[in-house]
Amino acid sequence: MTVKLRLMVIDDEPIVGKRLKQLLEKTGYIVEAFTESSTAVEELEKTHFDIIVTDLKMDGIDGMKILEIARKKNPDTKVIIITGFSKMETATEAFNKGAFDFIVKPFKIEELKQVIQKAEMELIKNNYKPLRH
């Protein structure tokens, strides 16, 4: 039996979350999408996610804080930051805090899918066992 990975997508632009959810579910992942970061954090406290794709700049809790919360809850969780604001200092800070990757908007969906597949492969390489959902 194959265990599917659970992904969380957080972006305050509803169309981004909706499109990513649809495309990633077609790829075979279990995906939950959120437009409000506070709601995403509430769900993160209750549910295990293997990979999180989060926007950096959002009202309320920003992507950097999401990264910190996710990594504190489960250091194996892979967090991918997406942003329209690309500064080298911000990318460096994200990597220093444990981000798996940092992708600048606009991006091609294939680029994001490749990064997610790399994160999945790293989880597998490290003998990571997804929790049953």
C-alpha positions in Angstrom: 0.0 0.0 0.0 1.4 3.4 -1.0 1.2 6.2 1.6 0.7 9.5 0.0 2.5 12.6 1.3 0.4 15.3 2.8 1.2 18.9 1.6 0.1 22.2 2.9 -0.1 25.2 0.6 -0.4 28.7 2.1 -0.9 31.8 -0.1 -3.0 34.8 0.6 -3.9 34.9 -3.1 -6.9 32.4 -3.4 -6.2 31.6 -7.0 -2.7 30.5 -6.3 -3.7 28.2 -3.5 -6.6 26.8 -5.6 -4.5 26.1 -8.7 -1.6 24.6 -6.7 -4.0 22.3 -4.8 -5.6 21.0 -8.0 -2.3 20.5 -9.8 -0.6 18.8 -6.9 -3.5 16.5 -6.2 -3.4 15.4 -9.8 0.3 14.5 -9.1 -0.9 12.2 -6.3 -0.4 14.2 -3.1 -3.0 14.9 -0.4 -3.2 18.7 -0.4 -4.7 21.3 1.9 -4.7 24.9 0.8 -5.1 28.0 3.0 -5.4 31.7 2.3 -5.1 32.8 5.9 -1.9 32.0 7.6 -3.5 32.0 11.1 -5.9 29.2 10.0 -3.0 27.3 8.5 -1.1 27.5 11.8 -4.1 26.2 13.7 -4.3 23.2 11.3 -0.5 22.7 11.5 -0.9 22.3 15.3 -3.4 19.5 14.7 -2.3 17.8 11.5 1.1 16.4 10.3 2.3 17.7 7.0 5.2 16.3 5.1 5.9 19.3 2.8 4.7 22.9 3.2 4.7 25.4 0.4 4.2 28.9 1.8 4.1 32.4 0.5 6.6 34.7 2.3 4.7 38.0 2.6 1.2 37.6 4.1 -0.9 39.5 6.6 -0.7 38.1 10.1 1.8 35.3 10.3 4.4 35.5 7.5 6.1 32.6 5.7 9.3 32.9 7.8 7.2 32.4 11.0 5.4 29.4 9.4 8.8 27.9 8.6 9.9 28.3 12.3 6.6 26.8 13.6 6.7 23.9 11.1 10.4 23.0 11.8 9.9 23.2 15.5 6.9 20.9 15.4 8.6 18.4 13.1 12.2 19.0 11.9 11.7 16.5 9.0 9.0 18.6 7.4 10.3 20.2 4.2 9.3 23.9 3.9 9.4 25.6 0.5 9.1 29.4 0.5 7.5 31.1 -2.5 7.7 34.9 -2.9 7.4 37.8 -5.2 10.0 39.7 -3.1 13.4 38.2 -3.8 16.2 39.5 -1.8 19.4 37.6 -1.2 19.2 38.4 2.5 15.7 36.9 2.8 16.7 33.8 1.0 19.7 33.4 3.2 17.6 33.8 6.3 15.1 31.2 5.1 17.9 28.7 4.4 19.5 29.4 7.8 16.1 28.7 9.5 15.8 25.4 7.6 13.9 26.1 4.4 14.2 23.3 1.9 14.0 25.8 -1.1 13.1 29.4 -2.0 11.3 30.0 -5.2 10.6 33.5 -6.7 7.3 34.3 -8.3 6.2 34.1 -11.0 7.4 30.5 -11.3 6.4 27.7 -13.6 4.4 24.9 -12.0 6.9 22.4 -13.3 9.6 24.2 -11.4 7.6 23.9 -8.1 6.7 20.2 -8.9 10.5 19.4 -9.4 11.3 21.0 -6.0 8.5 19.1 -4.3 9.8 15.9 -5.9 13.3 16.7 -4.7 11.9 17.2 -1.1 10.1 13.9 -1.4 13.3 12.1 -2.5 15.2 13.6 0.4 12.6 12.4 2.8 12.8 8.9 1.3 16.6 9.0 1.3 16.6 9.8 5.0 14.3 6.8 5.7 11.4 9.1 6.5 8.1 7.3 7.2 5.1 9.4 6.5 2.5 9.2 9.2 -0.7 7.5 8.2 -3.3 10.2 7.6 
